[in-house]
Amino acid sequence: MGIKEDVLGIICKTLDVKEEEVAPDKTLYDSLGVDSTEMVELRVAINKSLEINLEGNEITNRHSPNQIIEIVAQKK
């Protein structure tokens, strides 16, 4: 799988949503109501699954899935 598929899979698993529910260009807050606690869980899951080190403020609920994918791609 590529980074896009990996990140989308982690988002779906961590937030317990179906891929169809994830709007690629809307913020996670606007599209799914993701709060800061869920974002911490998501960041930890991405770091662990993809063996990278995203800092606390690198991804927030004001980022869209596509923006998160771009940030992760820069770390790989």
Backbone bond lengths (Angstrom), bond angles and torsions (degrees), N, CA, C in turn:
res aa  C-N    CA-C-N  psi(-1)  N-CA   C-N-CA  omega(-1)  CA-C   N-CA-C  phi
1 M - - - 1.458 - - 1.526 109.74 -
2 G 1.319 115.23 155.40 1.450 121.06 176.77 1.516 111.06 -92.06
3 I 1.308 114.91 176.08 1.469 120.69 -178.51 1.523 111.04 -60.33
4 K 1.334 117.00 -41.65 1.468 120.24 -179.01 1.522 110.66 -59.25
5 E 1.324 116.42 -49.30 1.464 120.23 -179.32 1.517 111.24 -64.62
6 D 1.348 116.17 -40.25 1.465 120.18 178.81 1.526 111.20 -60.66
7 V 1.327 116.23 -49.17 1.470 120.41 -177.60 1.524 110.70 -64.99
8 L 1.322 117.29 -44.25 1.473 119.51 178.36 1.523 111.07 -61.50
9 G 1.318 117.01 -40.00 1.461 120.63 177.42 1.516 112.06 -62.14
10 I 1.328 116.40 -41.74 1.465 121.10 179.04 1.526 110.31 -66.80
11 I 1.325 117.15 -41.70 1.466 120.74 177.40 1.524 109.75 -58.97
12 C 1.318 116.77 -48.49 1.470 120.68 -177.81 1.522 111.61 -63.04
13 K 1.327 116.45 -45.42 1.463 120.12 -178.43 1.530 111.26 -66.64
14 T 1.324 116.77 -46.24 1.462 120.98 -175.98 1.525 111.94 -67.73
15 L 1.328 116.23 -39.76 1.469 120.31 -176.73 1.523 112.63 -94.82
16 D 1.335 116.22 -0.62 1.466 122.70 178.89 1.532 111.67 55.07
17 V 1.341 114.69 53.92 1.462 121.23 177.31 1.524 109.06 -130.38
18 K 1.320 115.49 161.38 1.459 120.89 175.79 1.521 108.62 -86.92
19 E 1.330 115.87 152.46 1.464 119.85 -177.70 1.524 111.76 -58.19
20 E 1.339 117.12 -32.71 1.466 120.58 179.69 1.531 111.96 -64.36
21 E 1.324 116.65 -23.05 1.464 121.34 -179.13 1.528 112.69 -81.12
22 V 1.325 116.51 -15.06 1.461 121.43 -175.94 1.526 109.10 -87.97
23 A 1.326 116.11 114.92 1.468 121.50 177.63 1.528 107.73 -87.16
24 P 1.336 118.17 113.95 1.464 120.73 -171.58 1.523 115.53 -60.79
25 D 1.325 117.42 -28.77 1.461 119.81 -175.69 1.525 114.31 -110.60
26 K 1.323 117.64 3.94 1.469 120.81 176.31 1.520 108.43 -101.56
27 T 1.324 115.98 148.72 1.463 118.43 178.86 1.526 109.61 -62.47
28 L 1.318 115.26 153.29 1.464 119.12 178.70 1.522 110.77 -63.67
29 Y 1.319 116.70 -29.85 1.462 120.01 176.92 1.526 110.30 -67.76
30 D 1.333 116.59 -49.19 1.468 120.45 -177.51 1.521 112.60 -67.63
31 S 1.317 117.44 -39.14 1.462 119.29 -174.41 1.526 113.35 -86.04
32 L 1.340 117.03 -34.14 1.464 119.42 -174.68 1.527 113.95 -126.14
33 G 1.325 117.45 -2.14 1.462 120.11 -179.35 1.518 113.88 69.59
34 V 1.321 116.81 27.97 1.461 121.73 -176.93 1.530 110.10 -66.18
35 D 1.333 116.03 132.34 1.464 120.29 179.00 1.533 110.46 -100.69
36 S 1.318 116.31 178.56 1.464 120.54 -174.69 1.529 112.50 -65.74
37 T 1.316 117.67 -34.17 1.460 120.78 178.31 1.524 110.66 -64.65
38 E 1.319 116.53 -43.39 1.464 120.31 177.88 1.527 110.92 -64.70
39 M 1.332 117.00 -33.21 1.465 119.97 178.03 1.522 111.20 -67.24
40 V 1.320 117.42 -37.10 1.467 120.19 175.87 1.524 108.84 -61.86
41 E 1.326 116.97 -45.86 1.463 121.08 178.37 1.526 110.75 -59.82
42 L 1.320 116.69 -41.82 1.460 121.21 -179.93 1.526 110.68 -65.64
43 R 1.320 117.37 -44.85 1.467 120.75 179.40 1.523 111.02 -61.10
44 V 1.324 117.35 -44.04 1.462 121.51 178.80 1.531 110.20 -62.38
45 A 1.325 116.84 -42.76 1.468 120.74 179.88 1.528 111.39 -64.04
46 I 1.325 117.04 -41.97 1.469 120.57 177.99 1.526 109.69 -64.26
47 N 1.319 117.25 -47.08 1.468 120.85 179.73 1.521 111.36 -57.46
48 K 1.311 116.15 -46.34 1.464 120.91 -176.92 1.529 111.15 -69.11
49 S 1.309 117.07 -47.93 1.465 121.09 -175.90 1.520 112.96 -68.17
50 L 1.328 116.38 -38.47 1.465 120.08 -174.21 1.527 112.85 -103.87
51 E 1.336 115.95 2.77 1.459 122.12 177.68 1.530 112.04 52.45
52 I 1.331 114.56 52.28 1.461 121.40 175.00 1.521 107.71 -126.49
53 N 1.328 116.85 178.70 1.457 120.22 -179.66 1.524 110.32 -130.37
54 L 1.320 115.84 86.28 1.463 120.94 173.29 1.517 107.89 -82.11
55 E 1.321 116.40 129.39 1.462 121.15 177.49 1.530 109.40 -78.07
56 G 1.313 116.51 166.63 1.455 122.68 -175.39 1.511 116.16 -56.00
57 N 1.325 117.27 -33.87 1.461 118.92 -176.01 1.531 113.28 -102.90
58 E 1.321 117.51 5.53 1.467 119.57 -178.17 1.522 112.90 -74.15
59 I 1.318 116.70 -33.31 1.465 119.83 173.45 1.524 108.23 -128.22
60 T 1.320 115.20 136.58 1.462 121.01 179.46 1.523 108.61 -133.68
61 N 1.329 115.71 174.00 1.463 119.14 178.92 1.522 111.51 -71.45
62 R 1.313 117.31 -2.29 1.470 121.72 175.52 1.528 111.54 -92.97
63 H 1.326 116.40 3.50 1.464 121.29 174.51 1.528 109.38 -95.77
64 S 1.311 115.24 149.07 1.467 120.58 173.55 1.530 108.28 -89.12
65 P 1.332 117.44 162.17 1.463 119.28 174.70 1.529 112.35 -54.00
66 N 1.328 117.74 -41.28 1.468 119.69 179.28 1.526 111.63 -62.63
67 Q 1.321 117.47 -38.31 1.467 120.19 177.47 1.526 110.75 -66.81
68 I 1.315 116.78 -39.68 1.468 120.68 178.29 1.524 109.81 -64.13
69 I 1.324 117.34 -41.74 1.467 121.40 177.83 1.529 110.07 -59.25
70 E 1.323 117.64 -43.35 1.472 121.40 178.65 1.528 111.39 -62.78
71 I 1.319 116.92 -42.36 1.466 121.30 179.87 1.523 110.03 -64.19
72 V 1.324 116.71 -44.56 1.464 121.12 179.05 1.526 110.31 -63.63
73 A 1.320 117.57 -42.16 1.467 121.39 -179.89 1.530 110.91 -59.78
74 Q 1.322 117.19 -35.67 1.467 120.48 178.60 1.524 111.87 -68.89
75 K 1.326 116.71 -25.56 1.466 121.58 -178.99 1.528 112.70 -83.84
76 K 1.322 116.50 -21.73 1.474 120.55 -176.61 1.503 111.95 -79.15
